[in-house]
Amino acid sequence: MTGMEWTATLLGIACVALAGRRSVWTFPTGIASVVLLGIVVFRERLYSDALLQVFFVAANLYGWLHWSRASAATGTVAVERLDWRARLAWGGGITVSALLWGMAMHHWTDASYPWWDAGIAAASVAAQLLMARRKLENWALWIAVDIASVPLYLAKGLFLFAALYLVYLLLAVIGLVAWWRTAAVAGDGADRGGAAVAAA
């Protein structure tokens, strides 16, 4: 395992742990991690994954700004939920995007596992955007991404990254529980006249 892989791994773990605690520091930590990860996966010809890391840099910058503004306005990073229509729309968008991107990678590149890689990439894009917007459902998507990523990295011989995604899976479950509790408390507060948990 290279020093770059180890560094990306440790930064990635820190990033997810900070996200679970709703700390704005998750974003600069995430940027450093995904830059290193992008270099590694590009060398392994996982092109969807490599392009995904470029997106993550931009999405982390967006999330950093969004969370900072929310924290400045309310003193905390509030958790919000999607309504069922939004969940269907996001699910449909992920499916269509994965099919189109997988087709492109299959026909026009020498990508390894183009469909599998594209599905993970599409779900990851959605999860990152939902996290940036403080939506509870981001964690459910991250759990699915983590479960799908472990066997892909094992197939490519990237054993450290496979282990990393097992850690990510555990942290995503913890993050989901923590955010769910926060959303539930906010919802109870709304019933008593406090701040409501918004739906998009």
PEVENMO-V861741 format. One record per residue. N is the residue number from 1. RES is the residue in three letters. OMEGA is omega in whole degrees, 0 to 359 (none if undefined). BURIAL is I if it has 16 or more other C-alpha atoms within 10 Angstrom, else O. Layout:
BEGIN
[[N/RES/OMEGA/BURIAL] [N/RES/OMEGA/BURIAL]]
END
This chain:
BEGIN
[[1/MET/183/O] [2/THR/176/O] [3/GLY/179/O] [4/MET/179/O] [5/GLU/179/I] [6/TRP/181/I] [7/THR/178/O] [8/ALA/180/I] [9/THR/182/I] [10/LEU/177/O] [11/LEU/179/I] [12/GLY/178/I] [13/ILE/179/I] [14/ALA/181/I] [15/CYS/182/I] [16/VAL/178/I] [17/ALA/178/I] [18/LEU/178/I] [19/ALA/178/I] [20/GLY/179/I] [21/ARG/181/O] [22/ARG/177/I] [23/SER/179/I] [24/VAL/180/I] [25/TRP/175/I] [26/THR/187/I] [27/PHE/176/I] [28/PRO/177/O] [29/THR/179/I] [30/GLY/180/I] [31/ILE/180/I] [32/ALA/181/I] [33/SER/187/I] [34/VAL/175/I] [35/VAL/179/I] [36/LEU/179/I] [37/LEU/180/I] [38/GLY/179/I] [39/ILE/182/O] [40/VAL/185/I] [41/VAL/175/I] [42/PHE/178/I] [43/ARG/180/O] [44/GLU/179/I] [45/ARG/171/I] [46/LEU/192/I] [47/TYR/176/I] [48/SER/179/I] [49/ASP/180/I] [50/ALA/177/I] [51/LEU/178/O] [52/LEU/181/I] [53/GLN/175/I] [54/VAL/176/O] [55/PHE/183/I] [56/PHE/177/I] [57/VAL/180/I] [58/ALA/182/O] [59/ALA/177/I] [60/ASN/176/I] [61/LEU/178/O] [62/TYR/180/I] [63/GLY/179/I] [64/TRP/179/I] [65/LEU/183/O] [66/HIS/180/I] [67/TRP/180/I] [68/SER/178/I] [69/ARG/180/O] [70/ALA/180/O] [71/SER/179/O] [72/ALA/183/O] [73/ALA/187/O] [74/THR/182/O] [75/GLY/179/O] [76/THR/175/O] [77/VAL/184/I] [78/ALA/178/I] [79/VAL/178/I] [80/GLU/180/I] [81/ARG/171/I] [82/LEU/171/I] [83/ASP/188/O] [84/TRP/178/O] [85/ARG/179/O] [86/ALA/179/O] [87/ARG/178/O] [88/LEU/180/O] [89/ALA/178/O] [90/TRP/178/I] [91/GLY/177/O] [92/GLY/179/O] [93/GLY/178/O] [94/ILE/182/I] [95/THR/181/O] [96/VAL/181/O] [97/SER/180/I] [98/ALA/180/I] [99/LEU/182/I] [100/LEU/181/O] [101/TRP/177/I] [102/GLY/178/I] [103/MET/180/O] [104/ALA/180/O] [105/MET/180/I] [106/HIS/186/I] [107/HIS/191/O] [108/TRP/177/O] [109/THR/174/O] [110/ASP/184/O] [111/ALA/173/I] [112/SER/177/I] [113/TYR/188/I] [114/PRO/183/I] [115/TRP/179/I] [116/TRP/180/I] [117/ASP/181/I] [118/ALA/179/I] [119/GLY/177/I] [120/ILE/181/I] [121/ALA/182/I] [122/ALA/179/I] [123/ALA/180/I] [124/SER/177/I] [125/VAL/180/I] [126/ALA/181/I] [127/ALA/181/I] [128/GLN/178/I] [129/LEU/179/I] [130/LEU/176/I] [131/MET/179/I] [132/ALA/180/I] [133/ARG/174/I] [134/ARG/180/I] [135/LYS/181/I] [136/LEU/187/I] [137/GLU/179/I] [138/ASN/183/I] [139/TRP/177/I] [140/ALA/178/O] [141/LEU/179/I] [142/TRP/178/I] [143/ILE/178/I] [144/ALA/179/I] [145/VAL/181/I] [146/ASP/179/I] [147/ILE/181/I] [148/ALA/186/I] [149/SER/184/I] [150/VAL/180/I] [151/PRO/177/O] [152/LEU/180/I] [153/TYR/175/I] [154/LEU/179/O] [155/ALA/179/O] [156/LYS/180/I] [157/GLY/178/O] [158/LEU/190/I] [159/PHE/178/I] [160/LEU/179/I] [161/PHE/176/I] [162/ALA/177/I] [163/ALA/178/O] [164/LEU/182/I] [165/TYR/171/I] [166/LEU/176/I] [167/VAL/177/I] [168/TYR/181/I] [169/LEU/178/I] [170/LEU/181/O] [171/LEU/178/I] [172/ALA/176/I] [173/VAL/178/I] [174/ILE/179/I] [175/GLY/179/I] [176/LEU/180/I] [177/VAL/182/O] [178/ALA/180/I] [179/TRP/179/I] [180/TRP/179/I] [181/ARG/179/O] [182/THR/179/I] [183/ALA/180/I] [184/ALA/178/O] [185/VAL/179/I] [186/ALA/178/I] [187/GLY/177/I] [188/ASP/178/O] [189/GLY/179/O] [190/ALA/179/O] [191/ASP/181/O] [192/ARG/179/O] [193/GLY/180/O] [194/GLY/183/O] [195/ALA/180/O] [196/ALA/170/I] [197/VAL/187/I] [198/ALA/172/O] [199/ALA/181/O] [200/ALA/none/O]]
END
